[in-house]
Amino acid sequence: MRARRTALVFFAAATLLLLINYPWLSLFSTRQLLFGLPPLLLYLFGLWFGFILVVRLIVQPQPQAEADNGESDAVAPRSAPAGEPPDAE
């Protein structure tokens, strides 16, 4: 599983490097402004934000399925009140 995640992170990084290369950057290098900012700046920050999200989704630990043995970790065992001996089981 770890090797797969590592490969996906490297794939995401390689994709990012391709997207910040000449042909793509030239598409956004214009004098027009979007929301008062140059499109190239928005593109670069958008790629950066997207890369962070993708890597977070790849690296984030996945929840493990609970075992079907009838036990649940949802309820902790009850301890005896102070001063009383614990129940013998």
Buried (B, 14 or more C-beta within 10 A) or exposed (E): EEEEBEEBBEEBEEBBEEBBEEEEEEEBEEEEEEEEEBBBEBBBEEBEEBBEEBBEEBEEEEEEEEEEEEEEEEEEEEEEEEEEEEEEE
